[in-house]
Amino acid sequence: MLELVAAEVPTTRDHLEHELLRIRGEIEIRELYFSRLAAALSAMNLAEDNESEMTTIDWLRFNCRLTQNVASDRVAIGEKLAAMPLSEDALYNGEIGIQHLATMAKTARAVGKEFDEKRLLPLAKKHSPGKFYHESLHYRHSVRPQEVASEQADLAENRALSMSTAEDGCLILQGVLDPVGGAALRTALEPLAKPMGKFDYRERPQRLADALVELATAGGKVAVQMQVTSSIETLLGLLGAPGAETEFSLPVSSKTVERWACDCSITRVLMQDSVPIDVGRSKRTIRGPRRRALIARDKHCRWPGCERPASWCDGHHLVCWINGGSDELDNMVLLCQRHHWMVHEGKWQIIKTDTDGLLPVAPMLTFGRPRAPD
């Protein structure tokens, strides 16, 4: 058992940074020795050819408390050190780190006899471990393009996505995309996941989830073939009315139906006494000359600070048509899906002023009931 001696922690920034670099260098030199031992154990296991024994990677995982990837990296470093003498010296000199060496070793494994340490080492010295890994893939492609193409094709063939419904009706997604497909998805989501205007307090995971939904519906540009069945009582938000129904969801609230009714591209079926009284087509409620006039006036989402283009926006009735609001232009405004949701389900209000345009009003919050009389 190691005896740990408490040392006084440096108090100045320069001293702290010096100590961190010194200790990190010592750790990485020990890691290099550890990698030699791991490779020796792997070679011994292969020589014994004992299939009943656990692999070297498994032994390292369980006994040295390493992850699968770290254990594999250490064995690879130890096995390829003979092909990387310059890189080993660079690690001793503090010019590169153990992760650079791991990437170098995995590249040597992948390209075999074509491995050229002299081409990679300058890149390792120049870049961080993450960026160096990126550069090493370019090197691999330059040496063995067909193998890289084959690997990427295999990754694409192994894309997977599972969908399950939780007890509360939420959709749980779990999946993996190949690098190309993942890059395409991120390219589409990242612009939509940026903070939107004033009062956007969402964390990044929520913004990404909202962006995925917005991408799927394409701001109304794609005719989503989704049918919503609702009673008149639900649409009016009357007490005792059931929720509306869709094919792939639990019942949805009257507030959601109210938002869809504002300006929807979703097929609706209105029921009264169990009899369909209106079957709407999958078209916008606000369309034709009226929508063109709305777009010409507003140009984008009118929420302060938001610039979602008009093609991604819904037409919102300032006074809901259920409550007697008209379809006149003065009663309508363009809102993106996020801010349209905030007005309906999120219980925000927007007030139209002559001087400042739209003024968002946050919902009233109750932090606790007043104290009862003693």
Secondary structure, 3 states (H helix, E strand, C coil): CCCCCCCCCCCCHHHHHHHHHHHHHHHHHHHHHHHHHHHHHHHHHHHHCCCCCCCHHHHHHHHCCCCHHHHHHHHHHHHHHHHCHHHHHHHHCCCCCHHHHHHHHHHHHHHHHHCCHHHHHHHHHHCCHHHHHHHHHHHHHHHCHHHHHHHHHHHHHCCEEEEEECCCCCEEEEEECCHHHHHHHHHHHHHHCCCCCCCCCCCHHHHHHHHHHHHHHHHHCCCCCCEEEEEHHHHHCCCCCCCEEECCEEEECHHHHHHHHHCCCCEEEEEECCEEEEECCCCCCCCHHHHHHHHHHHCECCCCCCCCEHHHEEEEECCCHHHCCCCCHHHEEEEEHHHHHHHHCCCCEEEEECCCEEEEECCCCCCCCCCCCC
